[in-house]
Amino acid sequence: MKTVLTNGKKINNMVNITSKSNTLRIAIATATVRVSNLETIEAMQQRKVPKGDVFEFARAAGLLGVKKTSDVIPDCHPLPIEFCSITYQIEGLSIIIMVEVHTIYKTGVEVEAMHGASVTALTIYDMLKPIDKAVEIESIRLLKKSGGKTTLQKDEIIFKAAVVVCSDSISEGETTDRSGKAIVTRLEDFGIETTNYEVIPDDFDLIQKRTKLLASKVQLLIFTGGTGLSPRDVTPDAVLPLLEKQIDGIMETARRYGQERMPYAMLSRGLAGTIGKTLVLTLPGSEKGAIETIDAIFPAVLHLFKVMEGKRH
């Protein structure tokens, strides 16, 4: 949660996750409840605790805890819980609670898993305290989480990129480039060095010449501009005949991502493919459209280079 000042007053805002993509997110959390004697363990196992079946009551409470996390923890986003498992293991005088939560969403479920584990532990504590005054909760911790960009490992390949801005108006000095420079900045976030940056007019032959030259020098070639439907938008038309393998899924993902944010993303004719071992991408000419495309496909798209080297998925 970020704190900003408005008219001298502090206002807390939730973290903005609108730029993120839905991915499978998994979290596993654990909590440990320790009792003081074996009689308490036996009472639980034999379902003789006066307040009822401890395991089932606590499991139901834990499920509610997972689902209601955003209601009690202010900065947690409401999200769909698509799977939740609560299991128990008894080791001596300790009851070990394991909570596993899955979702397909823009943010992780580690807090939901830990909240579920804590509610389960508190319910066990509450149900056992009439027969065991020394029961205590020892620990609540996250064991594992996966999903999202933070779990994608950086590739060992050293990437070099070229960014080419296709625009008549920018090449003639009538307007200034923003999308190309924004792409260069975003690539830096992924450890990718842009060794070539240039602006050229919307010229079919020139775009093809630059594609052939740069594809032999860099691993990643990105064009921005000329992907629309105006008479001078020819970037995809020039690049397509040069591609050795077209990868439709990359731009399908980008257009779907963009369409969720503005209604005209479906009109982009951007394409993706390879020339040799170089990935070629054609992005929209608007700064917003270019950045949204990067957000939609990176860093997952970089896995392509491992695949091209023959490494297993």
C-alpha positions as CSV (number, residue, x, y, z in Angstrom):
1,M,0.0,0.0,0.0
2,K,1.4,3.4,-1.0
3,T,1.0,6.6,1.0
4,V,0.5,9.8,-1.0
5,L,-0.2,13.3,0.1
6,T,-3.4,15.1,-1.0
7,N,-4.0,18.6,0.4
8,G,-1.6,17.8,3.2
9,K,-3.5,14.6,4.2
10,K,-2.1,11.1,3.9
11,I,-4.1,8.7,1.8
12,N,-3.3,5.0,1.4
13,N,-3.7,3.5,-2.1
14,M,-3.7,-0.2,-3.0
15,V,-0.9,-1.4,-5.2
16,N,-1.8,-1.0,-8.8
17,I,-1.8,-4.4,-10.5
18,T,-3.6,-3.5,-13.7
19,S,-0.5,-3.9,-15.8
20,K,0.0,-7.5,-14.7
21,S,-1.2,-10.5,-16.5
22,N,-3.2,-13.5,-15.1
23,T,-1.0,-16.4,-14.4
24,L,-1.3,-19.5,-12.2
25,R,-0.3,-18.6,-8.7
26,I,0.3,-21.2,-6.0
27,A,1.3,-20.7,-2.3
28,I,1.8,-23.2,0.5
29,A,1.9,-22.1,4.1
30,T,2.2,-23.9,7.4
31,A,1.3,-23.3,11.0
32,T,2.1,-25.4,14.1
33,V,0.0,-25.9,17.2
34,R,1.6,-27.6,20.1
35,V,-0.4,-29.2,23.0
36,S,0.9,-30.2,26.4
37,N,0.1,-33.9,26.6
38,L,-0.9,-36.9,24.6
39,E,-4.4,-37.0,26.1
40,T,-5.2,-33.9,24.0
41,I,-3.9,-35.5,20.8
42,E,-6.0,-38.6,21.5
43,A,-9.1,-36.6,22.2
44,M,-8.7,-34.9,18.9
45,Q,-8.1,-38.1,17.0
46,Q,-11.1,-39.8,18.7
47,R,-13.3,-36.8,18.1
48,K,-14.0,-36.5,21.9
49,V,-13.2,-32.8,22.3
50,P,-16.3,-31.1,23.9
51,K,-16.5,-28.4,21.3
52,G,-16.7,-30.9,18.4
53,D,-14.5,-32.3,15.6
54,V,-11.4,-30.1,15.8
55,F,-10.0,-31.1,12.4
56,E,-13.2,-30.5,10.5
57,F,-14.2,-27.3,12.3
58,A,-10.7,-25.9,11.9
59,R,-10.6,-26.8,8.2
60,A,-13.9,-25.1,7.6
61,A,-12.6,-22.0,9.4
62,G,-9.4,-22.1,7.5
63,L,-11.2,-22.2,4.2
64,L,-13.2,-19.1,5.2
65,G,-10.0,-17.4,6.3
66,V,-8.4,-18.0,2.9
67,K,-11.5,-16.6,1.1
68,K,-12.0,-13.6,3.4
69,T,-8.3,-12.4,3.5
70,S,-9.0,-9.2,1.5
71,D,-11.8,-8.4,4.0
72,V,-9.4,-8.1,7.0
73,I,-6.0,-7.2,5.4
74,P,-6.4,-3.8,3.7
75,D,-3.9,-4.1,1.0
76,C,-4.8,-7.6,-0.2
77,H,-6.7,-7.6,-3.5
78,P,-9.9,-9.6,-3.7
79,L,-9.2,-12.6,-6.0
80,P,-10.7,-15.9,-7.0
81,I,-9.7,-18.9,-5.0
82,E,-9.8,-21.8,-7.4
83,F,-8.3,-24.4,-5.1
84,C,-7.6,-24.7,-1.4
85,S,-6.4,-27.7,0.5
86,I,-6.0,-27.9,4.3
87,T,-4.3,-31.0,5.7
88,Y,-2.9,-32.0,9.1
89,Q,0.1,-34.0,10.3
90,I,0.7,-35.0,13.9
91,E,4.3,-35.2,15.1
92,G,4.5,-36.0,18.8
93,L,2.7,-33.1,20.6
94,S,2.6,-30.9,17.5
95,I,-0.2,-30.5,15.0
96,I,1.3,-29.3,11.7
97,I,-1.2,-27.5,9.5
98,M,-0.6,-27.3,5.7
99,V,-2.6,-24.9,3.6
100,E,-2.2,-24.8,-0.2
101,V,-4.0,-22.2,-2.3
102,H,-4.2,-21.8,-6.1
103,T,-5.5,-19.0,-8.3
104,I,-5.2,-17.7,-11.8
105,Y,-4.9,-14.0,-11.3
106,K,-2.6,-11.0,-11.4
107,T,-1.3,-11.2,-7.9
108,G,-0.1,-14.0,-5.6
109,V,-1.9,-15.9,-2.8
110,E,0.9,-16.2,-0.2
111,V,-1.0,-14.0,2.3
112,E,-4.2,-15.9,1.7
113,A,-2.4,-19.2,2.4
114,M,-0.8,-17.8,5.6
115,H,-4.1,-16.2,6.7
116,G,-5.8,-19.6,6.2
117,A,-3.1,-21.3,8.2
118,S,-3.4,-18.8,11.0
119,V,-7.2,-19.0,11.2
120,T,-7.0,-22.8,11.2
121,A,-4.4,-22.7,14.0
122,L,-6.5,-20.2,16.1
123,T,-9.6,-22.4,15.7
124,I,-7.7,-25.4,16.9
125,Y,-6.4,-23.3,19.8
126,D,-9.9,-22.1,20.7
127,M,-11.4,-25.6,20.6
128,L,-8.6,-27.2,22.7
129,K,-8.2,-24.6,25.4
130,P,-11.0,-26.0,27.6
131,I,-9.1,-29.3,27.9
132,D,-5.5,-28.1,27.6
133,K,-4.6,-24.8,29.2
134,A,-1.0,-25.0,27.9
135,V,-1.8,-25.2,24.1
136,E,0.1,-22.7,22.0
137,I,0.6,-21.7,18.4
138,E,4.3,-21.9,17.6
139,S,4.8,-20.7,14.1
140,I,3.1,-19.5,10.9
141,R,5.2,-19.3,7.8
142,L,5.2,-19.4,4.0
143,L,6.8,-22.6,2.6
144,K,6.5,-22.0,-1.1
145,K,5.1,-19.7,-3.7
146,S,5.1,-19.8,-7.5
147,G,3.7,-17.9,-10.4
148,G,4.1,-14.4,-11.8
149,K,7.2,-12.8,-13.3
150,T,9.2,-13.0,-10.1
151,T,9.5,-16.8,-10.5
152,L,10.8,-16.6,-14.1
153,Q,14.5,-17.1,-14.0
154,K,16.7,-14.8,-16.0
155,D,18.2,-16.5,-19.0
156,E,21.9,-17.1,-19.1
157,I,22.1,-15.8,-22.7
158,I,23.5,-12.3,-23.1
159,F,20.9,-10.4,-25.1
160,K,21.6,-7.5,-27.4
161,A,18.7,-5.7,-29.0
162,A,17.9,-3.2,-31.7
163,V,15.0,-0.8,-31.6
164,V,13.8,0.7,-34.8
165,V,11.1,3.5,-34.8
166,C,9.1,3.6,-38.1
167,S,7.5,7.0,-38.5
168,D,7.5,9.6,-41.3
169,S,6.7,12.4,-38.9
170,I,9.5,11.5,-36.4
171,S,12.1,10.9,-39.1
172,E,11.3,14.3,-40.6
173,G,11.6,16.0,-37.2
174,E,8.0,17.0,-36.9
175,T,7.4,15.0,-33.7
176,T,9.6,13.3,-31.2
177,D,10.0,9.7,-30.4
178,R,8.6,8.4,-27.2
179,S,7.7,4.7,-27.8
180,G,11.2,3.7,-29.0
181,K,12.9,5.3,-26.0
182,A,10.3,3.7,-23.7
183,I,11.0,0.3,-25.1
184,V,14.8,0.8,-24.6
185,T,14.1,1.7,-20.9
186,R,11.8,-1.3,-20.4
187,L,14.4,-3.7,-22.0
188,E,17.0,-2.5,-19.5
189,D,14.7,-3.9,-16.7
190,F,15.3,-7.3,-18.1
191,G,19.0,-7.0,-18.5
192,I,18.8,-6.5,-22.3
193,E,21.2,-4.0,-23.8
194,T,20.0,-2.0,-26.8
195,T,23.0,-1.6,-29.1
196,N,21.1,-0.1,-32.0
197,Y,18.4,2.6,-31.8
198,E,17.3,4.4,-34.9
199,V,14.4,6.2,-36.5
200,I,13.4,5.6,-40.1
201,P,10.5,6.6,-42.3
202,D,7.5,4.3,-43.1
203,D,9.2,2.9,-46.2
204,F,8.7,-0.7,-47.2
205,D,12.1,-1.2,-48.8
206,L,14.0,0.6,-46.1
207,I,12.3,-1.5,-43.4
208,Q,13.3,-4.7,-45.2
209,K,16.9,-3.5,-45.5
210,R,17.2,-2.7,-41.8
211,T,15.5,-6.0,-40.9
212,K,18.0,-8.0,-42.9
213,L,21.0,-6.1,-41.6
214,L,20.1,-5.9,-37.9
215,A,18.8,-9.5,-37.7
216,S,22.4,-10.6,-38.3
217,K,23.7,-8.4,-35.4
218,V,21.3,-8.8,-32.5
219,Q,19.2,-11.4,-30.8
220,L,16.2,-9.2,-30.4
221,L,14.9,-6.8,-33.1
222,I,11.9,-4.6,-32.2
223,F,10.1,-2.3,-34.6
224,T,7.7,0.3,-33.2
225,G,5.2,2.0,-35.4
226,G,3.5,1.2,-38.7
227,T,1.3,-1.7,-37.4
228,G,-2.0,0.0,-37.9
229,L,-4.3,0.4,-40.9
230,S,-3.4,3.7,-42.4
231,P,-1.9,3.8,-46.0
232,R,1.6,4.3,-44.6
233,D,1.5,1.6,-42.0
234,V,3.6,-1.0,-43.8
235,T,5.9,-2.4,-41.1
236,P,4.3,-5.9,-40.7
237,D,4.0,-6.1,-44.5
238,A,7.7,-5.5,-45.0
239,V,8.8,-7.8,-42.1
240,L,6.5,-10.8,-42.7
241,P,8.1,-12.1,-46.0
242,L,11.5,-12.1,-44.2
243,L,10.4,-14.2,-41.2
244,E,11.5,-17.8,-41.2
245,K,9.1,-18.9,-38.5
246,Q,6.1,-16.8,-37.5
247,I,5.0,-17.1,-33.8
248,D,1.4,-16.1,-33.8
249,G,0.9,-16.7,-30.1
250,I,3.1,-13.8,-29.0
251,M,1.0,-11.1,-30.6
252,E,-2.2,-13.0,-29.8
253,T,-1.2,-12.6,-26.2
254,A,-0.3,-8.9,-26.7
255,R,-3.6,-8.1,-28.4
256,R,-5.6,-9.9,-25.8
257,Y,-3.8,-8.0,-23.1
258,G,-4.3,-4.7,-24.8
259,Q,-8.0,-5.4,-25.6
260,E,-8.7,-5.7,-21.9
261,R,-7.4,-2.1,-21.5
262,M,-8.7,-0.3,-24.6
263,P,-11.1,-1.2,-27.4
264,Y,-8.8,-0.6,-30.4
265,A,-6.0,-3.0,-29.6
266,M,-7.7,-5.6,-31.9
267,L,-6.8,-3.4,-34.8
268,S,-3.1,-3.8,-34.4
269,R,-1.4,-5.9,-37.1
270,G,1.7,-6.5,-35.1
271,L,3.5,-9.8,-35.7
272,A,6.3,-11.8,-34.2
273,G,8.7,-14.4,-35.6
274,T,12.3,-15.5,-36.0
275,I,15.0,-14.9,-38.6
276,G,17.8,-17.3,-37.8
277,K,18.2,-17.1,-34.0
278,T,16.9,-13.5,-33.8
279,L,13.4,-12.7,-32.5
280,V,11.7,-10.0,-34.5
281,L,8.7,-8.1,-33.0
282,T,6.6,-5.3,-34.5
283,L,4.9,-3.1,-31.8
284,P,2.4,-0.3,-32.0
285,G,3.8,3.2,-32.5
286,S,2.1,4.7,-29.4
287,E,4.1,4.8,-26.2
288,K,1.2,3.2,-24.3
289,G,0.6,0.5,-26.9
290,A,4.3,-0.4,-27.0
291,I,4.8,-0.6,-23.3
292,E,1.6,-2.7,-22.9
293,T,3.0,-5.1,-25.4
294,I,6.2,-5.4,-23.5
295,D,4.3,-5.9,-20.3
296,A,2.2,-8.6,-21.9
297,I,4.9,-10.8,-23.3
298,F,8.1,-10.1,-21.2
299,P,10.0,-11.8,-19.6
300,A,8.2,-15.1,-20.6
301,V,9.0,-14.5,-24.3
302,L,12.7,-14.8,-23.6
303,H,12.2,-18.5,-22.9
304,L,12.1,-18.8,-26.7
305,F,15.9,-18.5,-26.8
306,K,16.4,-21.5,-24.6
307,V,14.1,-23.5,-26.8
308,M,16.0,-22.5,-29.9
309,E,19.1,-23.7,-28.3
310,G,17.5,-27.1,-27.9
311,K,16.9,-26.9,-24.1
312,R,13.9,-28.6,-22.7
313,H,10.8,-26.6,-21.7
